[in-house]
Amino acid sequence: RKEVEQDPGPFNVPEGATVAFNCTYSNSASQSFFWYRQDCRKEPKLLMSVYSSGNEDGRFTAQLNRASQYISLLIRDSKLSDSATYLCVVNIRFSGGYNKLIFGAGTRLAVHP
Amino acid sequence: ETGVTQTPRHLVMGMTNKKSLKCEQHLGHNAMYWYKQSAKKPLELMFVYSLEERVENNSVPSRFSPECPNSSHLFLHLHTLQPEDSALYLCASSQSDRGPNSPLHFGNGTRLTVT
């Protein structure tokens, strides 16, 4: 089983649509969670952290369910500029004080006019 | 503008060549990472340096050799690579003492092609 699993997509949606991505992780020792965004042939960039109580950043809402080991990302009112690959990331922190981030393969989103 | 700079951006090398990838971070972070991203596969963690000490080596073949001379610089020395090593190599940094919520900051990556 993959450590972090995501639906690869692509999700093709019109501008203004609401789209949701899901992610599951296998390691119950995972301590923190993130969504990163990666544009074609570019490096990943942090989109938002994911907190247990759920959190929102503008049009983006992230949810975490530790019991089910499940993370979600909701994008409202999609823009053309939201087209990218969204990477689900879990972090395991080691006693040496460093963080090990495990990445999913990503979900591709294409927003069309 | 990225606080993590990687050079070169693109590299084509033969299987008998020796080359090095360079990464420099200007963020004052104390942990640095090498990741490999192959087509349609998740990022794979290769090496982690925390406080200039290698703390993780994820069963990476010995033809990849990392070096971290100080907390701002990280190298990946390459020799006798195989065509399947062609990929995007990403360097990242973080501040390890900010706890588990400390995100990674990535460089632009080096796109490596082995012929």
HADDOCK unambig.tbl for C-alpha pairs under 7 A between the chains (distance, minus, plus):
assign (segid A and resid 31 and name CA) (segid B and resid 100 and name CA) 6.57 0.50 0.50
assign (segid A and resid 32 and name CA) (segid B and resid 100 and name CA) 5.95 0.50 0.50
assign (segid A and resid 32 and name CA) (segid B and resid 101 and name CA) 5.98 0.50 0.50
assign (segid A and resid 42 and name CA) (segid B and resid 108 and name CA) 6.32 0.50 0.50
assign (segid A and resid 43 and name CA) (segid B and resid 106 and name CA) 6.26 0.50 0.50
assign (segid A and resid 43 and name CA) (segid B and resid 107 and name CA) 6.56 0.50 0.50
assign (segid A and resid 43 and name CA) (segid B and resid 108 and name CA) 5.22 0.50 0.50
assign (segid A and resid 43 and name CA) (segid B and resid 109 and name CA) 6.51 0.50 0.50
assign (segid A and resid 44 and name CA) (segid B and resid 106 and name CA) 6.63 0.50 0.50
assign (segid A and resid 91 and name CA) (segid B and resid 100 and name CA) 6.81 0.50 0.50
assign (segid A and resid 93 and name CA) (segid B and resid 100 and name CA) 5.80 0.50 0.50
assign (segid A and resid 97 and name CA) (segid B and resid 96 and name CA) 5.81 0.50 0.50
assign (segid A and resid 97 and name CA) (segid B and resid 97 and name CA) 6.46 0.50 0.50
assign (segid A and resid 98 and name CA) (segid B and resid 50 and name CA) 6.24 0.50 0.50
assign (segid A and resid 98 and name CA) (segid B and resid 96 and name CA) 5.04 0.50 0.50
assign (segid A and resid 99 and name CA) (segid B and resid 96 and name CA) 6.60 0.50 0.50
assign (segid A and resid 99 and name CA) (segid B and resid 100 and name CA) 6.36 0.50 0.50
assign (segid A and resid 103 and name CA) (segid B and resid 42 and name CA) 5.93 0.50 0.50
assign (segid A and resid 103 and name CA) (segid B and resid 43 and name CA) 5.85 0.50 0.50
assign (segid A and resid 104 and name CA) (segid B and resid 42 and name CA) 5.44 0.50 0.50
assign (segid A and resid 105 and name CA) (segid B and resid 40 and name CA) 6.89 0.50 0.50
assign (segid A and resid 105 and name CA) (segid B and resid 41 and name CA) 5.47 0.50 0.50
assign (segid A and resid 105 and name CA) (segid B and resid 42 and name CA) 3.88 0.50 0.50
